[in-house]
Each structure stands twice: as C-alpha cells, then as structure tokens.
C-alpha cells in the first residue's frame, strides 16, 4: 500500500507521459481572447518543469478560453504538482480538487490521453503527500527539498538533493528514480545533441540503481525505456517497457510505456483472441452448462471446447483445486486450472488435425494450439485472461519463468 501511495503522489512526474501530453497540445485550439504570446509562455514554463511559475499564467490563459484542452491539461497537472509541496492539508486538498475538476473538464472536451486517465486515477485516491519517503530523517529532508526545487523548475538543485537523499538512504527507490528523471528532463529540454546523449545516458545509470533497489516495481524500467527511445535505441527501449509490464502486470501505468512506444513506431499490439464459447451458471447449488451450437461442429475442432468446460467443473466440484493447492482452504480460479483446461483443448485439437479427422482448425483454436506448442500458454493466461484468483499465481510463476513472460510479449503480443 505504501509503495502505491508514493507512486500516486508522484504520477505527474513521469517523463514519458510528459512527452506524450504533446498530443493533447495538438488538439487544443487557442481561440477566445487569449494572448498568443502569454499562452506560449505558459506552455514553455510548463514544459521546462517550472510548475510554480507556470501555474498563474495557465490560470490566466485558461480563464480567457475555458475550452483550450492543451491549457486545461497542463493547468490540471500544474495544480497537482504544486499541491505536493503545499504543507497546509486543507489548502492542499482544495488544490487536488481543482486539479481533478480541471482534468475532468479536459477529458470531457476530448482529452483521451493515458496521462489524464492515470492522473485522474491518482487523484481519486487518498492524499499521500504526508507519507514519508524514508524513515531516515536526513534522507527524508533531502528528497523533500528536491521536490520543492523540482516544482520550481530548478532541475540541477533537485538532482543534487535526490542524490544526497540516496546517499543518506541507499535503499530509497524514489531518490534514484527522481534523480534519473531530472537527468532525463535536462536532456529532453536541450537541443544540443551531445548534451542530450550524455544526460540520457546519465538518466539510465540512475534508473539502473532504482531497479537494483527494487526489481519488482515497474517505474524504473519504464523511465529507462523513455530515455533509450529518446536516443533512438528502439529495441532496447521496447525491452525495458516489456520489463515494466512483467514487473507489475496488473496496473495501468505499467502499460503506458509500451503502448506509447508502439504508437510512435507504428507497431501493432494485441493478445490472441481466444474466448471459450460455452458458459456455466450456478443456482441453488446446481451448475448449468450452456453449450454454444458452434461447439458441436466437429469439422474445425470447436467440439473440443466441451473438454474445457468439463475440466473446469472438475476443478471446482471434485476437489482438483485442493489437490494442486494443498495449502489453501477454499477454491479459487487458478492459473493451473485455466491452463490445464485450455491445454487439453489444444492437445485434443492438435491430435484431430494430425490424424486427419479435421482439415482446418477454428482460428481461435489454431492460436491456442500454437501457444501451447510455444510453451507460452501460461503466460497468455496470466496477461490476457487474469482475474483475482489467477493473479495470485503470478509472483511465483514470474520468479521461475521470466524468459517465457518476455517471449510472450516479444513473440506474440508485439510480433503478432
């Protein structure tokens, strides 16, 4: 819970999302009685990360044209950013409420960016500004100092403060992450090729330090991917974005890096479309299986879906779950159950095809057979078909099968 709160508190600092917000800028028309020069000044201050100076200008420009999406989105984030350094809880809450209302308006006018969606999600949670980053007083003071410098756009002083925070507390993930973010922003704001290259590389060094502190958090991988992609290192960036998903697959933020990478490089992403056609319902302790007529077709393997349904019923009714999970007391939908049921369908269909019983498989079953033969059926279930029960099996699977999880993204989702 603490980790999630700290991440939510700092969501507006995501370097990749800051760049992505440019798409919002393109959709916002100045119009109204705005002063074009003043509007541009507000945008420039925002892009330089000087939120404190940008905020009053953004307020003024927004008042002149309340329908300017580019200004609304930035005003919302500037309010969010500034709220984190406000010490008065009541005033901070008012700033958060204004940030939420402003971003909600931007969304209602057509802002469909991941940035706005994620920030609104963060703002819907409890304020985490008073939660300490570190139990070491000197580290806490240094990282808070860095936050204050950052909001004012003083990236060098912020970087120095974050670096000191890490010296005081070598296990402080945020200190290494934020130091890297400052290097990233310095590089991103420059037009000098050599300077950009050096500072993007420096950002990567900090992100490596963050990952070494906690390899189970997605942010360090994702920020590192941003730096690599900004340098034109397309495939290494892709790989880091995949690592972010593998680290934390069940949170929206983890997918932002790869989806934006795919949009930039015109790459299609997609999980295989495999959906068991039959359904079950339980009433008064009795389970009813409703069979889709197409599963009666023995010409394309669809009839094998009945094996899936029977297998899953056995797991819940006959204690198969407790045999496979002896340390658990109550049934839940599990990775083993789902993959066992799908694998039996794949194996039966593959046999039917090999024997000549059928000439061509249904498209979804054909994909199921392929995943099974690739050894990636478990990965498919964990990423494309998870529920709360299945998600509980992810940590143990990841610990023993990281290579399969990577292969699934690189060979199926991206390459497919």
SEKEVEX-56419 format. One record per residue: residue in one letter; x, y, z of N, C-alpha, C in turn. Coordinates in steps of 0.02 Angstrom, whole numbers, padded with zeros to 5 digits, always signed. Layout:
<pts>
AXYZXYZXYZ...
</pts>
This chain:
<pts>
X+00041-00060+00000+00000+00000+00000+00043+00063+00000X+00097+00062+00041+00140+00121+00045+00171+00135-00023X+00195+00083-00057+00226+00092-00122+00177+00123-00171X+00116+00100-00173+00066+00127-00218+00050+00200-00203X+00049+00217-00138+00034+00286-00120+00088+00333-00143X+00151+00313-00135+00206+00355-00156+00207+00363-00232X+00190+00310-00267+00188+00314-00340+00133+00362-00361X+00074+00357-00329+00019+00401-00347+00037+00474-00334X+00073+00486-00279+00093+00554-00262+00137+00585-00315X+00174+00543-00351+00224+00570-00397+00205+00555-00470X+00143+00539-00484+00124+00517-00551+00136+00570-00604X+00129+00634-00587+00135+00687-00637+00206+00696-00660X+00255+00664-00627+00325+00673-00646+00347+00623-00699X+00305+00578-00721+00325+00528-00769+00350+00562-00833X+00413+00552-00849+00443+00587-00906+00411+00566-00972X+00397+00502-00978+00366+00479-01041+00298+00512-01051X+00259+00516-00997+00193+00545-01003+00197+00619-01017X+00249+00652-00992+00257+00723-01005+00264+00735-01079X+00303+00692-01112+00311+00697-01185+00245+00681-01219X+00212+00629-01195+00150+00607-01225+00097+00661-01223X+00100+00705-01173+00050+00757-01167+00051+00804-01226X+00104+00802-01267+00107+00843-01327+00050+00828-01374X+00025+00766-01373-00032+00750-01416-00094+00789-01395X-00099+00804-01330-00155+00844-01306-00147+00916-01331X-00085+00940-01330-00072+01008-01353-00096+01017-01425X-00083+00966-01465-00101+00972-01536-00177+00978-01545X-00215+00950-01498-00288+00951-01506-00320+01012-01475X-00281+01054-01440-00311+01112-01407-00304+01174-01450X-00359+01206-01464-00358+01267-01504-00359+01328-01459X-00315+01377-01469-00312+01436-01426-00379+01472-01424X-00400+01501-01479-00466+01533-01483-00476+01587-01431X-00537+01608-01420-00556+01655-01368-00517+01720-01372X-00505+01750-01315-00469+01813-01312-00399+01804-01282X-00372+01745-01288-00306+01732-01262-00253+01774-01297X-00201+01790-01260-00142+01821-01288-00096+01765-01311X-00084+01756-01377-00043+01700-01401+00026+01697-01368X+00057+01755-01358+00124+01756-01328+00121+01732-01255X+00069+01752-01220+00062+01732-01150+00047+01658-01145X+00007+01634-01191-00009+01563-01193+00054+01522-01204X+00095+01543-01252+00156+01507-01267+00204+01509-01208X+00207+01566-01174+00249+01572-01115+00228+01523-01061X+00163+01516-01051+00137+01469-01002+00157+01397-01019X+00150+01381-01084+00168+01313-01106+00242+01301-01099X+00284+01351-01115+00356+01343-01110+00377+01332-01037X+00347+01370-00991+00364+01360-00921+00343+01291-00897X+00286+01267-00920+00263+01201-00901+00312+01148-00927X+00330+01153-00991+00374+01103-01021+00443+01103-00990X+00464+01160-00961+00528+01163-00927+00523+01139-00855X+00465+01113-00836+00451+01086-00769+00447+01139-00715X+00441+01202-00734+00433+01256-00684+00359+01266-00671X+00330+01219-00635+00258+01219-00624+00236+01278-00582X+00278+01298-00533+00260+01354-00490+00251+01418-00530X+00297+01430-00578+00292+01491-00619+00239+01484-00672X+00228+01423-00697+00179+01412-00750+00108+01419-00724X+00096+01401-00661+00028+01396-00635-00012+01461-00642X+00013+01519-00620-00029+01580-00627-00042+01599-00699X+00006+01586-00744-00006+01601-00815-00057+01553-00845X-00052+01490-00827-00101+01441-00851-00171+01459-00827X-00175+01481-00764-00240+01503-00737-00268+01560-00780X-00227+01609-00795-00249+01667-00832-00270+01649-00903X-00230+01608-00937-00244+01589-01006-00307+01545-01008X-00314+01501-00959-00374+01458-00956-00437+01499-00946X-00432+01552-00905-00491+01595-00893-00512+01629-00958X-00464+01645-01002-00480+01678-01065-00514+01630-01114X-00497+01566-01109-00530+01516-01152-00536+01450-01113X-00592+01439-01081-00602+01380-01039-00605+01314-01079X-00604+01318-01145-00610+01257-01186-00544+01237-01219X-00489+01268-01198-00423+01253-01226-00396+01190-01192X-00400+01134-01226-00380+01070-01196-00307+01069-01176X-00264+01097-01218-00192+01097-01202-00179+01133-01137X-00211+01190-01128-00201+01229-01067-00234+01194-01007X-00294+01168-01017-00328+01133-00962-00287+01074-00936X-00260+01035-00982-00222+00976-00960-00161+00997-00920X-00127+01049-00943-00067+01071-00908-00084+01106-00842X-00138+01143-00842-00160+01175-00780-00176+01122-00727X-00210+01069-00748-00225+01016-00701-00163+00985-00671X-00113+00972-00714-00051+00941-00689-00010+00990-00648X-00011+01054-00665+00025+01104-00625-00006+01110-00556X-00072+01107-00552-00105+01108-00487-00087+01046-00447X-00087+00989-00479-00069+00926-00447+00002+00930-00421X+00048+00952-00463+00118+00957-00444+00127+01004-00385X+00097+01062-00389+00105+01112-00337+00074+01089-00271X+00023+01048-00275-00010+01026-00214+00036+00983-00171X+00084+00949-00201+00126+00903-00163+00175+00939-00118X+00188+01003-00131+00233+01040-00089+00195+01088-00042X+00130+01088-00045+00089+01129+00000+00082+01095+00068X+00103+01129+00121+00104+01099+00187+00037+01102+00223X-00006+01149+00204-00072+01154+00236-00119+01101+00206X-00139+01051+00244-00180+00996+00217-00245+01021+00185X-00277+01071+00215-00340+01096+00188-00330+01128+00120X-00278+01170+00115-00264+01203+00051-00241+01153-00001X-00202+01103+00021-00179+01052-00025-00239+01013-00053X-00288+00999-00010-00347+00962-00033-00386+01003-00084X-00391+01069-00073-00425+01112-00121-00389+01111-00189X-00323+01112-00187-00285+01110-00249-00295+01044-00286X-00297+00990-00249-00310+00924-00279-00380+00922-00310X-00428+00950-00275-00497+00951-00302-00500+00992-00366X-00465+01049-00367-00464+01090-00427-00428+01054-00484X-00374+01018-00467-00337+00980-00518-00382+00927-00548X-00420+00892-00505-00465+00840-00529-00520+00869-00573X-00549+00925-00552-00602+00957-00591-00576+00981-00658X-00516+01009-00658-00486+01035-00720-00471+00979-00769X-00442+00925-00744-00426+00868-00787-00490+00833-00811X-00540+00832-00769-00604+00802-00790-00635+00843-00847X-00630+00909-00842-00655+00951-00897-00615+00939-00961X-00549+00934-00954-00508+00920-01012-00529+00854-01045X-00542+00805-01003-00564+00740-01029-00631+00746-01064X-00677+00784-01035-00744+00792-01064-00742+00827-01132X-00689+00865-01144-00681+00901-01207-00644+00861-01260X-00624+00800-01242-00592+00757-01291-00522+00734-01275X-00496+00753-01216-00429+00731-01196-00434+00658-01174X-00410+00613-01217-00414+00541-01201-00344+00512-01188X-00297+00554-01169-00228+00530-01158-00223+00486-01096X-00174+00440-01098-00160+00400-01039-00140+00444-00980X-00105+00498-00995-00082+00543-00943-00141+00568-00901X-00193+00592-00934-00251+00618-00898-00287+00562-00860X-00293+00505-00892-00328+00449-00859-00291+00427-00796X-00225+00421-00801-00186+00398-00744-00186+00450-00688X-00179+00513-00706-00178+00566-00656-00246+00570-00620X-00300+00563-00657-00366+00564-00625-00374+00505-00578X-00346+00448-00598-00348+00390-00555-00309+00403-00490X-00250+00435-00497-00210+00450-00438-00246+00500-00393X-00279+00549-00423-00314+00600-00384-00377+00573-00350X-00401+00517-00374-00461+00487-00344-00444+00450-00279X-00379+00439-00267-00357+00405-00207-00344+00455-00151X-00333+00429-00092-00319+00472-00034-00253+00509-00045X-00249+00569-00020-00189+00610-00024-00132+00576+00014X-00077+00565-00021-00020+00531+00010+00039+00578+00022X+00028+00643+00017+00082+00691+00022+00118+00689+00089X+00084+00670+00143+00115+00671+00209+00149+00605+00226X+00143+00555+00182+00177+00492+00195+00251+00501+00183X+00293+00485+00230+00366+00496+00221+00394+00449+00168X+00443+00474+00132+00479+00432+00084+00526+00384+00121X+00557+00409+00174+00608+00371+00209+00601+00381+00284X+00620+00330+00322+00620+00335+00395+00683+00369+00420X+00731+00379+00375+00794+00413+00392+00783+00488+00383X+00788+00526+00437+00769+00596+00436+00807+00636+00384X+00872+00626+00379+00912+00665+00332+00893+00649+00260X+00877+00586+00245+00855+00567+00178+00787+00598+00161X+00742+00596+00211+00676+00625+00201+00681+00700+00187X+00723+00734+00226+00731+00807+00216+00760+00822+00147X+00808+00781+00125+00840+00793+00060+00792+00781+00002X+00752+00728+00006+00708+00714-00050+00650+00765-00052X+00628+00788+00006+00576+00841+00006+00604+00906-00022X+00667+00920-00007+00700+00978-00036+00703+00972-00112X+00719+00912-00135+00721+00900-00207+00653+00912-00239X+00599+00890-00206+00532+00901-00232+00517+00976-00240X+00537+01014-00189+00524+01086-00192+00562+01118-00250X+00625+01099-00259+00664+01126-00314+00634+01105-00381X+00610+01043-00385+00582+01019-00448+00521+01058-00469X+00476+01070-00422+00414+01107-00439+00430+01177-00463X+00486+01205-00441+00507+01271-00464+00549+01269-00527X+00561+01208-00553+00596+01201-00616+00672+01203-00610X+00699+01200-00549+00772+01200-00539+00796+01128-00539X+00808+01101-00598+00823+01030-00605+00890+01012-00576X+00940+01056-00582+01007+01041-00555+01006+01034-00479X+00973+01081-00446+00969+01078-00373+00926+01019-00351X+00874+01005-00388+00833+00947-00372+00874+00883-00377X+00913+00878-00431+00956+00819-00441+01005+00811-00384X+01035+00866-00363+01083+00863-00308+01050+00839-00243X+00989+00863-00231+00953+00843-00171+00934+00770-00173X+00911+00745-00230+00893+00675-00235+00955+00631-00227X+01011+00652-00255+01073+00613-00248+01094+00609-00175X+01087+00664-00138+01104+00663-00067+01056+00618-00029X+00993+00620-00048+00944+00576-00015+00963+00503-00022X+00987+00484-00081+01008+00415-00092+01070+00398-00052X+01114+00446-00043+01174+00434-00001+01153+00422+00071X+01105+00460+00095+01081+00451+00164+01043+00386+00172X+01006+00366+00120+00966+00305+00123+00975+00266+00058X+01025+00221+00055+01040+00184-00007+00984+00140-00032X+00932+00130+00008+00875+00089-00012+00816+00131-00033X+00825+00196-00041+00770+00240-00058+00760+00241-00134X+00714+00200-00157+00699+00191-00228+00683+00257-00262X+00640+00297-00229+00618+00360-00260+00676+00408-00272X+00726+00408-00228+00782+00454-00237+00820+00439-00301X+00834+00375-00314+00868+00356-00376+00824+00369-00437X+00760+00353-00430+00713+00363-00485+00706+00437-00504X+00698+00479-00454+00688+00550-00467+00752+00583-00493X+00810+00560-00469+00873+00586-00495+00878+00571-00570X+00860+00510-00588+00860+00492-00659+00811+00534-00699X+00754+00549-00668+00703+00589-00702+00729+00660-00715X+00768+00686-00668+00796+00753-00679+00846+00752-00737X+00888+00700-00741+00934+00695-00797+00896+00688-00863X+00842+00650-00860+00801+00641-00920+00773+00708-00943X+00746+00746-00896+00715+00810-00914+00767+00860-00939X+00826+00860-00910+00879+00903-00933+00896+00887-01006X+00901+00823-01021+00915+00802-01089+00858+00820-01136X+00798+00807-01115+00739+00819-01157+00730+00893-01173X+00748+00936-01125+00740+01008-01136+00795+01040-01178X+00847+01002-01193+00904+01029-01230+00899+01014-01305X+00930+01056-01345+00934+01044-01418+01004+01024-01439X+01051+01022-01391+01120+01003-01406+01126+00927-01406X+01146+00898-01462+01146+00825-01471+01192+00791-01420X+01251+00818-01410+01299+00788-01364+01273+00791-01292X+01246+00849-01273+01218+00857-01206+01160+00808-01195X+01117+00803-01244+01060+00757-01239+01084+00685-01229X+01133+00664-01269+01157+00596-01265+01188+00582-01196X+01229+00628-01172+01261+00618-01108+01212+00614-01051X+01161+00656-01052+01115+00658-00996+01062+00603-01000X+01045+00581-01060+01001+00522-01065+01038+00461-01038X+01103+00456-01054+01144+00401-01026+01147+00406-00950X+01156+00467-00924+01159+00476-00852+01093+00457-00819X+01038+00472-00853+00972+00452-00827+00968+00376-00821X+00993+00342-00872+00991+00269-00871+01030+00240-00812X+01086+00271-00794+01126+00248-00737+01085+00252-00673X+01049+00307-00664+01007+00313-00605+00950+00262-00604X+00921+00250-00663+00866+00202-00666+00890+00131-00650X+00951+00116-00671+00980+00051-00654+00986+00045-00578X+01006+00099-00545+01011+00099-00472+00943+00087-00440X+00892+00119-00467+00824+00110-00440+00803+00037-00447X+00814+00008-00505+00794-00061-00516+00832-00108-00470X+00896-00093-00457+00936-00134-00412+00907-00132-00341X+00876-00076-00323+00846-00070-00257+00782-00112-00254X+00742-00109-00307+00678-00147-00307+00661-00165-00379X+00675-00227-00397+00662-00250-00466+00589-00267-00478X+00548-00263-00425+00477-00281-00431+00433-00220-00442X+00463-00162-00455+00425-00101-00470+00435-00083-00543X+00382-00063-00575+00384-00052-00647+00415+00013-00669X+00415+00064-00625+00431+00131-00646+00502+00139-00672X+00551+00110-00638+00620+00116-00660+00631+00090-00731X+00601+00033-00746+00607+00005-00814+00575+00052-00865X+00517+00078-00847+00480+00119-00895+00515+00186-00907X+00541+00216-00855+00579+00278-00864+00642+00266-00905X+00675+00210-00892+00735+00193-00930+00717+00184-01004X+00661+00152-01017+00638+00144-01086+00627+00211-01120X+00601+00260-01083+00592+00327-01110+00659+00356-01134X+00709+00350-01090+00775+00378-01106+00805+00343-01167X+00799+00278-01170+00827+00241-01227+00792+00259-01292X+00725+00264-01289+00688+00280-01350+00703+00350-01374X+00713+00396-01327+00730+00465-01345+00798+00469-01380X+00840+00418-01370+00905+00415-01402+00903+00376-01468X+00844+00353-01486+00838+00314-01547+00855+00241-01539X+00861+00218-01477+00876+00148-01463+00809+00111-01456X+00779+00098-01513+00710+00075-01515+00699+00007-01482X+00738-00043-01501+00727-00110-01474+00746-00115-01400X+00803-00086-01378+00816-00087-01306+00761-00052-01266X+00733+00002-01293+00678+00037-01260+00618-00009-01254X+00601-00042-01309+00545-00090-01309+00555-00142-01254X+00615-00168-01249+00629-00221-01200+00619-00195-01128X+00637-00133-01115+00627-00105-01048+00553-00095-01034X+00515-00075-01084+00443-00067-01074+00410-00134-01060X+00435-00187-01091+00409-00254-01078+00426-00274-01006X+00487-00257-00984+00507-00273-00915+00462-00237-00865X+00440-00177-00881+00395-00141-00837+00330-00180-00828X+00304-00207-00882+00242-00246-00879+00253-00309-00839X+00309-00343-00850+00323-00404-00814+00330-00391-00739X+00358-00333-00722+00366-00316-00651+00300-00307-00616X+00253-00271-00647+00188-00257-00617+00134-00261-00671X+00111-00320-00687+00066-00328-00745-00006-00306-00734X-00025-00295-00672-00096-00282-00659-00111-00210-00639X-00069-00164-00663-00081-00093-00653-00077-00057-00720X-00118-00006-00728-00123+00029-00792-00058+00063-00812X-00023+00092-00762+00038+00129-00778+00090+00086-00812X+00093+00023-00796+00144-00021-00823+00141-00026-00899X+00082-00014-00928+00073-00024-01000+00082+00040-01040X+00087+00097-01006+00092+00160-01042+00153+00163-01087X+00211+00142-01060+00272+00146-01100+00268+00107-01164X+00246+00044-01161+00243+00003-01222+00190+00027-01270X+00132+00048-01246+00080+00071-01292+00101+00134-01328X+00134+00179-01292+00157+00240-01325+00215+00226-01372X+00258+00180-01353+00313+00158-01398+00283+00130-01462X+00233+00089-01457+00201+00059-01516+00169+00112-01560X+00138+00161-01530+00107+00215-01570+00161+00255-01607X+00216+00270-01572+00269+00308-01604+00301+00271-01662X+00307+00206-01655+00343+00166-01706+00297+00126-01751X+00233+00142-01749+00184+00110-01793+00184+00034-01787X+00184+00010-01726+00185-00062-01712+00118-00082-01682X+00089-00134-01708+00025-00158-01681+00037-00204-01622X-00004-00196-01571-00001-00239-01512-00067-00275-01505X-00064-00338-01482-00128-00372-01471-00119-00442-01443X-00160-00457-01393-00163-00525-01368-00203-00568-01417X-00188-00632-01421-00229-00677-01463-00302-00676-01439X-00348-00679-01486-00419-00679-01469-00443-00751-01462X-00446-00772-01400-00468-00840-01384-00520-00835-01329X-00581-00854-01344-00635-00849-01295-00677-00912-01295X-00672-00952-01242-00714-01012-01238-00787-00994-01249X-00822-01026-01295-00890-01005-01314-00946-01027-01267X-00935-01081-01229-00988-01105-01184-00987-01065-01119X-01039-01072-01080-01044-01036-01017-01078-01080-00964X-01063-01065-00901-01095-01101-00846-01127-01051-00799X-01179-01073-00765-01213-01033-00714-01233-01078-00657X-01231-01051-00596-01247-01091-00537-01305-01060-00499X-01355-01099-00483-01413-01076-00446-01436-01132-00400X-01445-01115-00336-01466-01164-00286-01419-01223-00284X-01355-01210-00292-01305-01263-00287-01300-01306-00349X-01340-01291-00401-01338-01331-00462-01306-01290-00518X-01259-01321-00553-01223-01288-00607-01251-01310-00674X-01267-01261-00715-01295-01274-00782-01244-01254-00835X-01230-01297-00881-01184-01283-00937-01225-01267-00998X-01215-01206-01024-01248-01186-01086-01199-01193-01144X-01217-01235-01192-01172-01251-01247-01188-01210-01309X-01139-01175-01334-01146-01137-01396-01151-01187-01453X-01201-01179-01497-01210-01227-01552-01147-01237-01595X-01104-01187-01599-01045-01195-01643-00995-01245-01614X-01000-01258-01548-00954-01307-01519-00972-01378-01538X-01030-01386-01570-01049-01453-01594-01019-01468-01662X-00984-01419-01690-00953-01427-01756-00888-01466-01748X-00886-01526-01775-00826-01568-01769-00778-01558-01827X-00793-01510-01871-00751-01501-01931-00693-01453-01920X-00694-01414-01864-00640-01366-01854-00612-01368-01783X-00630-01420-01745-00604-01427-01677-00645-01394-01624X-00698-01358-01643-00738-01321-01594-00772-01367-01543X-00784-01430-01563-00816-01477-01517-00771-01491-01456X-00706-01477-01463-00660-01490-01407-00668-01440-01350X-00705-01385-01362-00715-01338-01308-00753-01370-01249X-00790-01423-01263-00826-01457-01209-00777-01485-01157X-00717-01503-01181-00665-01528-01135-00645-01474-01085X-00642-01412-01110-00626-01356-01066-00677-01349-01010X-00740-01352-01028-00793-01343-00978-00794-01400-00927X-00785-01461-00950-00787-01519-00905-00727-01516-00857X-00670-01496-00883-00610-01492-00841-00618-01439-00786X-00646-01382-00804-00654-01330-00754-00706-01349-00701X-00759-01385-00722-00808-01408-00674-00777-01458-00625X-00731-01499-00650-00698-01548-00607-00655-01514-00555X-00623-01460-00574-00581-01424-00526-00622-01395-00469X-00681-01372-00483-00721-01340-00430-00763-01391-00392X-00784-01444-00425-00830-01491-00394-00795-01549-00359X-00743-01574-00389-00714-01637-00366-00649-01627-00328X-00636-01566-00308-00578-01556-00265-00511-01554-00300X-00511-01546-00366-00448-01543-00402-00406-01483-00379X-00440-01430-00363-00403-01371-00339-00364-01387-00276X-00397-01419-00227-00364-01433-00164-00306-01482-00173X-00310-01525-00223-00254-01571-00237-00193-01533-00261X-00204-01481-00300-00149-01442-00329-00126-01386-00284X-00171-01364-00240-00154-01310-00193-00170-01332-00122X-00132-01379-00096-00149-01408-00030-00144-01360+00028X-00110-01304+00019-00102-01255+00073-00159-01204+00075X-00205-01209+00028-00262-01162+00026-00326-01199+00047X-00369-01164+00081-00428-01196+00110-00491-01188+00067X-00492-01139+00024-00553-01127-00015-00536-01123-00089X-00583-01145-00130-00574-01144-00202-00567-01073-00229X-00525-01065-00278-00521-01004-00318-00501-01023-00389X-00518-00982-00436-00497-00992-00505-00421-00983-00506X-00384-01030-00533-00312-01028-00529-00280-01033-00598X-00216-01017-00600-00177-01024-00662-00176-01096-00685X-00165-01142-00639-00161-01213-00658-00227-01238-00687X-00283-01217-00657-00348-01238-00683-00359-01213-00754X-00347-01148-00764-00361-01119-00830-00315-01148-00883X-00251-01154-00868-00205-01179-00919-00216-01254-00931X-00233-01291-00879-00248-01362-00889-00307-01371-00936X-00360-01333-00925-00420-01338-00967-00406-01317-01039X-00369-01262-01047-00353-01239-01115-00305-01287-01150X-00257-01314-01112-00208-01359-01142-00241-01423-01168X-00290-01448-01131-00325-01508-01154-00362-01496-01220X-00390-01436-01227-00423-01418-01290-00371-01416-01346X-00315-01384-01333-00262-01378-01383-00235-01445-01404X-00222-01488-01355-00194-01554-01371-00243-01598-01409X-00306-01596-01390-00357-01636-01425-00364-01611-01497X-00364-01545-01506-00372-01517-01573-00311-01532-01617X-00252-01529-01587-00191-01544-01624-00191-01617-01647X-00215-01662-01604-00219-01733-01622-00268-01743-01679X-00326-01709-01674-00376-01716-01727-00349-01693-01794X-00311-01639-01793-00282-01613-01855-00229-01660-01883X-00187-01685-01840-00133-01730-01861-00160-01795-01889X-00214-01820-01859-00243-01884-01881-00284-01877-01944X-00299-01816-01964-00339-01805-02024-00413-01804-02009X-00430-01809-01945-00501-01807-01926-00533-01741-01947X-00493-01686-01942-00516-01621-01966-00462-01593-02011X-00481-01550-02058-00434-01522-02106-00407-01454-02086X-00448-01416-02051-00428-01348-02033-00459-01329-01966X-00418-01298-01923-00442-01279-01857-00476-01212-01857X-00525-01204-01812-00553-01139-01798-00496-01091-01781X-00501-01029-01801-00446-00981-01793-00423-00974-01721X-00470-00969-01674-00450-00961-01604-00417-01024-01577X-00442-01083-01598-00412-01145-01576-00343-01154-01607X-00336-01132-01670-00270-01135-01702-00219-01094-01663X-00240-01036-01638-00195-00994-01599-00180-01027-01531X-00230-01060-01503-00222-01095-01440-00170-01151-01448X-00175-01188-01502-00126-01242-01516-00056-01213-01523X-00051-01157-01558+00015-01125-01568+00045-01104-01502X+00005-01072-01459+00030-01050-01394+00054-01110-01352X+00017-01164-01355+00035-01223-01317+00101-01252-01342X+00109-01254-01408+00170-01281-01437+00230-01237-01423X+00218-01172-01415+00272-01124-01400+00290-01125-01325X+00249-01158-01286+00260-01159-01214+00240-01095-01180X+00194-01057-01211+00176-00991-01186+00103-00986-01164X+00072-01043-01153+00001-01042-01134-00008-01010-01065X+00037-01026-01018+00031-00997-00951+00038-00921-00954X+00087-00898-00994+00098-00825-01000+00037-00791-01029X+00007-00823-01079-00054-00796-01110-00109-00788-01058X-00119-00839-01017-00172-00836-00966-00158-00781-00916X-00096-00775-00894-00078-00725-00843-00086-00654-00868X-00073-00643-00932-00077-00575-00959-00144-00559-00993X-00173-00607-01026-00233-00594-01066-00298-00617-01033X-00295-00663-00985-00355-00690-00955-00353-00689-00878X-00322-00640-00847-00317-00642-00774-00381-00620-00739X-00393-00650-00682-00442-00625-00635-00407-00624-00567X-00442-00608-00514-00409-00603-00449-00377-00668-00428X-00410-00723-00444-00382-00788-00425-00319-00804-00463X-00321-00796-00528-00262-00811-00569-00204-00764-00552X-00218-00701-00539-00166-00653-00523-00125-00673-00462X-00155-00709-00417-00119-00731-00357-00063-00779-00373X-00066-00811-00431-00014-00858-00451+00043-00825-00489X+00036-00760-00503+00086-00727-00545+00155-00722-00513X+00162-00700-00450+00229-00692-00422+00271-00755-00425X+00242-00811-00407+00280-00874-00408+00299-00893-00479X+00252-00883-00525+00267-00900-00595+00322-00855-00623X+00318-00791-00608+00368-00744-00633+00437-00763-00607X+00441-00782-00543+00506-00798-00513+00541-00854-00550X+00503-00901-00578+00533-00959-00611+00531-00957-00687X+00493-00909-00716+00481-00912-00788+00485-00843-00822X+00530-00800-00801+00534-00733-00831+00546-00736-00906X+00585-00784-00928+00600-00789-01000+00537-00802-01041X+00492-00844-01015+00430-00858-01051+00385-00796-01053X+00385-00758-00999+00345-00698-00997+00370-00648-01049X+00437-00641-01054+00465-00596-01104+00449-00621-01174X+00458-00685-01185+00445-00714-01252+00373-00702-01273X+00327-00707-01226+00257-00696-01244+00247-00626-01272X+00276-00576-01240+00267-00507-01265+00303-00496-01331X+00364-00521-01336+00404-00508-01396+00382-00550-01455X+00361-00611-01444+00345-00657-01498+00272-00661-01515X+00229-00641-01468+00156-00648-01479+00123-00580-01482X+00126-00541-01429+00089-00479-01425+00117-00427-01474X+00184-00421-01477+00214-00371-01521+00224-00398-01591X+00253-00456-01596+00266-00485-01663+00203-00507-01698X+00152-00524-01659+00091-00550-01688+00052-00498-01726
</pts>
